[in-house]
Amino acid sequence: MRTDNLEQENDTWGAIGIGAMIVFISLILVAAVASAVIIQTAEKLQQNAQTAGDDTSDELSGKLTIMQGFVDNNNDYVLYVRLAAGSDTIAADTISWQLFCSPGAGYEDSAAAFGAAQVGLQSQSAFSAEATLTIQNPYKILIAANICDAQAVAGSPSQAAQLFIHVENGGTTFETLDVATHDTGQAVI
């Protein structure tokens, strides 16, 4: 004869196993979300670093270094420049300037790019219409100022003007021009 066991036992082992499994799965999900956030943050930081590196490269790959500057016979400024270390070849028509005189006296700019007529090899007496500037040659640049020319700056209380030379998609060079007199050949740098 067969006996049926009609008593029901409470089995708590299964309940503990299911709870542990739920906790384990939730920990895996939390770890997955956390790792996704970390990966996304790392990618964003890498993109920011790449952008900063590219911007720095652009700044350094197109910049002028001013070696000397003088007043010419028209009260303009002739600057002797070289490309800064690490610079690429620069087209003359991508260079522009801004000149600031003493307060209230004026501000002016090149109103466009220099143009090839105002850039020349330093070794030549005339401006030779150089189309590009290369790293191996020194050049001269004419700053043909109207408001902030050497005579106006020499007569101002500060006897100084601030010059910014910009290279399109490149760097900016800053220099203070100290003009004690407007005599031809007077050093301003």
Summary of the structure (lengths in Angstrom):
residues: 189
radius of gyration: 34.8
end to end distance: 119.2
largest distance: 132.2
contacts: 501
relative contact order: 0.17
helix: 32%
strand: 28%
